[in-house]
Amino acid sequence: MMPIPGARHNQPPRTRAMPTPPQQPPQPPPPPRQGGAQPPMPGGRRRRWGFRRIVSLILLLLVALLAAIWLYLEFSINRVNALPDYEGRPAAAEGTNWLIVGSDSRAGLTPEQAKRLRSGDETGTSGRRTDTILVAHLPDNGTKPTLVSFPRDSDVEVPGYGVTKINSAFSYGGPKLMARTVEQATGLRIDHYAEVGFGGFAQIVDAIGGVEMKIPEKMTDTITGMTIPKGKQELNGAQALGFVRMRHSTATPRSDLDRVVNQRKFIGALAGELSSPSTFLNPFHVVPLLGAAPESLTIDKGDHLHNVIGLGWAMRGISSGGTVTTTVPVTDGSATTWDPTKSDQLFNALKNDTPVPKSVIEN
């Protein structure tokens, strides 16, 4: 039978063989890590990231706390208009000059507090005097800072009142007249002002747990009855106040001249305690200090916290010899009359930011 043209034949479908792809050589295993360490697990990465976040948060909180403390102190410290502006005022010179005043005002002290501090029976008096008058010179160059004590009975010209004792300027006209009197007597321009009263001084000392002092001989004040034993002593607020005020004692035969030396020694010891890590890292000292400092200190309206810190930092060197200390040179045995030649040499050295000649240093 002949096949019918065009008819489909039942033949198997034709297929075309596909070429076989080339075989890839196997990849070698990755080299082992040094020390045989295994690759970090994702959980380890998360743990490290969590630890970093915790550390960052702690640092952020610490910075915020320090900023809050700084702002609290900056805006809590008492301020007064202390620096005068008058014709003929000494021109600004090299370095920075602080006038530091220790006021004997009993304002704010109760009779019980005055008795504890042995500050006398003048509680509530309206007049103020100064037991302590100092000028601190902070140089702009590599010379040492200088702390100068002014005997409170020094005879100087007080503007508007004639020649009288230098500490009376504070009673007559407060900080502004005190600053002007010192400027005109020394030729130095006062750039900053700091004042501490009786109660504030004692509070600061008590806040940091006392100040260690080496007392060379037993001190007994015949007026107040305060006694400080010989040897290394941890002075509390009342004892510290007695130490820096004591002049009626066999341990202070030169009266006010010995007292101002003790005042400088104590300032150096106090500055060292305040800058010690055992103080500013101890919350039992920091918290009371934060409460006492703003009420204890009065500065000029143009001063700021960083100025005060700079002053304290410079005064740390008193105990170690890194800060020059001296009393204004006086005539032989006098606590009232300055030596004109030596005092001029002292003040000119400060004015020119040069080292103070050893021949004029009196301690």
Protein Blocks (a to p, Z undefined) as FASTA:
>chain_A
ZZdehiacddddddddddddddddddddddddehhiacddfklmmmmmmmmmmmmmmmmm
mmmmmmmmmmmmmmmpccddfbccdehiacddedjdddddddfbfghiafklmmmnonoj
kehiabdcdfbdcdddddfblbdcddddddfkbccddehiapadfklmmmmnojmlmmmm
mmmmnopacfbdcdddfklmmmmmmmnopaadddfbacddfknopacdedjddddfklmm
mmmmgcbdfklmnlmmmmmmmmmmmmmmmmmmmmpmklmmmmklmmmmmmmmmmmpccdf
kbcfklmmmmmmmmmmmmnopaccddddddehiakbccfklmmmmmmmmmnopacdfklp
cZZ
